Amino acid sequence: MVTTTTPTAQTVQNPKCDVVQSLWRYCWYFGLLVVATIATVVQIDRHALELPALAKWVPSQFRSFALIREAADEAVRGDPRRAVGDARRLVAKHPIPAEPLTILAIAEHRAGDGVASSAALILAAQRGWREPLAQQSVAIAAMQTGQAEIAADRLSALWKTMKGRPHARELSGQLLEERAVRKKFASKLANRKEWVEAFLSWASRNLALPIFADIIEEANKKGATFDCAMIARTARAFLEQGALLPAQQLWASQCGNKIPSGESDFAFSGVKSTNRISYAPFSWIFPSSVGLTVTSSVANDLASIDFENKDPIRRLIAKKYMALPPGRHSIRVEADELGASSRSLLIRFKCQRQKIKNETEPRAKTHSVTDGPLLVDVPNEGCRVQTLGLIVGKGSGKNIRAIID
């Protein structure tokens, strides 16, 4: 008998398939590496606007923002002829945005070609602007080459697009020291509501008072009008620094013909609630806080306030900026009714002046109304502006009146 065996089927691997799969895998990894490298280079290129040292690491094929920064720096500090060449190459690569044309205008100006500079400026004005980061470089370059109009345009654009962000604030402090830039920038404040309040709020606290006052004066000449509530807040920022004259001038130029400043009015007139916004710099201010209510009342034909403080913490219920003349003054606070825990109603008086480094700040004088009138001596210097505050503990009071002689 003959026995036959059938060979067992075996899986035979094809070496060519393994090679193809490995090649696809390596190609995939290589593609990811290329994409990651390009993304990294693009990010470095973008950050080169803020960090010029990064520009040298960007390959020429990928230079966009780095090219703008280098061309702007060259236009300001480099050789004028070379700057013109770099700027023209930048315009050839980016013909649509306004920034390359502006840089070309600055370079042509430095090279002495006024005709070409003016032509580039006209084209740049027609294009507008798109990149806030590029505006910073262009604005600095414009200021350093005497192009105040361009610097002011870029600064206003930064405030419009970035408002109170660090770029706008830092650049403002630098550019607005130049009188020519201030004058051009002030004209941009007219009828611009979307960013003007943010600028005025920042400027009143950070710019030197003469610089800020100059900006407001120039804006007035250009017909700028501002919201009186905003002007009142700005004027009070001046008063907080003891700057009486700038605060008076600011209010008089914008709102004084419509609303009295309240400088000589010490009564609690017109109080409606703790949420009332005071529209005059010397009017009483009524801070709001949880558990505190302040309302108006009338007693013996005199305006007064009522309050209720449910919080055990002492609260400031009213505050007023004053401009008392030098000499002795008497401050009395009267009340028809005070709750048992509110009997220690306090008067706080303080001279306001600009903070100077290494100089002791004036101390506030606190006085209880139960001890009678508070007598204060206003000196001839260093106390042109004063603040008066009323502080209460937990409890209530009716018909509170302040009398200043």
Residue pairs with C-beta under 8 A, 6 or more apart in sequence:
38 62
41 58
41 59
41 62
42 62
44 54
44 57
44 58
44 66
45 58
45 62
45 63
45 64
45 65
45 66
46 65
46 133
47 54
47 65
48 54
48 55
48 58
48 65
48 66
48 69
49 65
49 66
49 68
49 69
49 133
49 134
49 136
49 137
50 133
52 69
52 70
52 73
54 66
55 63
55 66
55 69
55 70
58 66
63 70
64 93
64 94
65 131
65 133
65 134
67 90
67 93
67 94
68 90
68 94
68 99
68 100
68 103
68 134
68 137
69 137
70 86
71 83
71 86
71 87
71 89
71 90
71 100
71 103
71 107
72 103
72 106
72 137
72 138
72 140
72 141
73 137
73 141
74 82
74 83
74 86
74 87
74 107
75 83
75 86
75 87
75 103
75 106
75 107
75 110
75 141
75 145
76 106
76 140
76 141
76 144
76 145
78 86
80 107
80 110
80 111
80 112
81 111
83 107
83 110
83 111
84 104
84 107
84 108
84 111
84 113
86 107
87 100
87 103
87 104
87 106
87 107
87 108
88 104
90 100
90 103
90 104
91 100
91 101
91 104
93 100
94 100
96 127
97 127
97 129
97 130
97 131
97 134
98 124
98 125
98 127
98 128
98 129
98 130
99 124
99 129
99 130
99 131
99 134
99 135
99 138
101 120
101 121
101 123
101 124
101 127
102 120
102 121
102 124
102 138
102 142
102 150
103 138
103 141
104 116
104 120
105 116
105 117
105 118
105 120
105 121
105 124
105 147
105 150
106 117
106 141
106 142
106 145
106 147
106 150
108 114
108 116
108 117
108 120
109 117
109 145
109 146
109 147
110 145
121 150
124 150
129 135
129 153
129 154
129 157
132 157
132 158
132 161
132 162
132 167
133 167
135 154
135 155
135 157
135 158
136 154
136 158
136 167
136 171
138 150
138 154
139 150
139 151
139 154
139 155
139 158
139 171
139 175
140 151
140 171
140 174
140 175
142 148
142 149
142 150
142 151
142 154
143 151
143 174
143 175
143 178
143 181
146 180
148 178
148 180
148 181
148 183
148 184
149 184
151 175
151 178
151 181
151 184
152 175
152 181
152 184
152 185
152 187
152 188
153 184
153 188
155 168
155 171
155 172
155 175
155 176
155 181
155 185
156 185
156 188
156 192
156 195
158 167
158 168
158 171
159 168
159 172
159 195
159 198
159 199
160 192
160 194
160 195
162 168
163 195
163 198
164 198
164 201
164 202
169 202
169 206
172 199
172 202
172 203
172 207
173 206
173 207
175 181
175 185
176 182
176 185
176 203
176 207
176 211
176 215
177 211
179 214
182 211
182 214
182 215
182 218
183 218
185 215
186 214
186 215
186 216
186 217
186 218
186 219
186 221
186 222
186 224
187 218
187 219
187 222
189 196
189 199
189 215
189 219
189 222
189 224
189 226
190 219
190 222
190 223
190 224
190 225
191 224
191 225
193 227
196 226
196 230
197 227
197 230
200 226
200 230
200 234
201 230
201 233
201 234
201 237
203 212
203 215
204 212
204 234
204 237
204 238
205 237
207 215
209 238
209 241
209 243
209 246
209 354
212 246
213 246
213 249
213 250
216 249
216 250
216 253
217 249
217 253
220 253
220 254
225 254
226 254
228 254
228 255
228 258
228 259
228 279
229 277
229 279
231 250
231 251
231 254
231 255
232 251
232 255
232 278
232 279
232 280
232 281
232 283
234 250
235 247
235 250
235 251
235 281
236 247
236 281
236 285
236 321
238 244
238 246
238 247
238 250
239 247
239 281
239 282
239 321
239 352
239 385
240 321
240 352
241 352
241 353
241 354
241 355
242 351
242 352
242 353
242 354
242 382
242 383
242 384
242 385
243 354
243 385
244 323
244 384
244 385
247 281
247 385
248 261
248 263
251 261
251 280
251 281
252 261
255 279
255 280
259 279
259 280
260 280
261 280
261 281
261 282
262 280
262 281
262 282
262 283
262 284
263 282
263 322
263 323
265 282
265 283
266 320
266 322
266 402
266 403
266 404
267 302
267 303
267 401
267 402
268 284
268 296
268 303
268 304
268 305
268 318
268 400
268 401
268 402
269 303
270 276
270 283
270 296
270 303
271 284
271 286
271 294
271 295
271 296
271 303
271 305
272 295
272 296
273 286
273 293
273 294
273 295
274 286
274 287
274 288
274 292
274 293
274 294
275 288
276 286
278 284
278 285
278 286
281 321
282 320
282 321
282 322
282 323
283 320
284 318
284 319
284 320
285 318
285 319
285 320
286 294
286 305
286 317
286 318
286 319
287 315
287 316
287 317
287 319
289 311
289 315
290 311
291 309
291 310
291 311
292 307
292 308
292 309
292 310
292 311
292 315
292 317
293 307
293 308
293 309
294 305
294 306
294 307
294 317
294 318
295 305
295 306
295 307
296 303
296 304
296 305
296 306
297 303
297 304
297 305
297 306
297 398
297 399
298 304
299 336
299 399
299 401
302 401
303 401
304 398
304 399
304 400
304 401
305 317
305 318
305 400
306 396
306 397
306 398
306 399
306 400
307 317
307 392
307 396
307 397
307 400
308 395
308 396
309 315
309 317
309 342
309 392
309 393
309 394
309 395
309 396
310 394
311 394
312 393
312 394
313 394
314 346
314 391
314 392
314 393
315 391
315 392
316 348
316 389
316 390
316 391
317 390
317 391
317 392
318 389
318 390
318 402
319 387
319 388
319 389
319 390
320 387
320 388
320 389
320 402
321 352
321 385
321 386
321 387
322 385
322 386
322 387
322 388
322 404
323 384
323 385
323 386
324 376
324 378
324 386
324 404
325 378
326 378
326 379
326 380
326 383
327 377
327 378
328 375
328 376
328 377
328 378
329 375
329 376
329 377
329 378
329 404
329 405
330 373
330 374
330 375
330 404
330 405
331 347
331 349
331 367
331 373
331 374
331 375
331 376
331 388
331 402
331 403
331 404
331 405
332 369
332 372
332 373
332 374
332 402
332 403
332 404
332 405
333 345
333 347
333 369
333 390
333 400
333 401
333 402
333 403
334 369
334 399
334 400
334 401
334 403
335 345
335 369
335 397
335 398
335 399
335 400
335 401
336 398
336 399
337 396
337 397
337 398
337 399
338 345
338 395
338 396
338 397
339 395
339 396
339 397
340 395
341 393
341 394
341 395
342 392
342 393
342 394
342 395
342 396
342 397
343 370
343 395
344 368
344 370
344 393
345 368
345 369
345 370
345 390
345 391
345 392
345 397
345 400
346 366
346 367
346 368
346 369
346 390
346 391
346 392
347 366
347 367
347 368
347 369
347 374
347 388
347 389
347 390
347 391
348 364
348 365
348 366
348 367
348 387
348 388
348 389
348 390
348 391
349 364
349 365
349 366
349 367
349 374
349 376
349 386
349 387
349 388
349 389
350 362
350 363
350 364
350 365
350 386
350 387
350 389
351 362
351 378
351 379
351 382
351 383
351 385
351 386
352 362
352 383
352 385
352 386
352 387
353 362
353 382
353 383
353 384
353 385
355 361
362 382
362 383
365 374
365 376
366 391
367 374
376 386
378 386
388 402
388 404
390 400
390 402
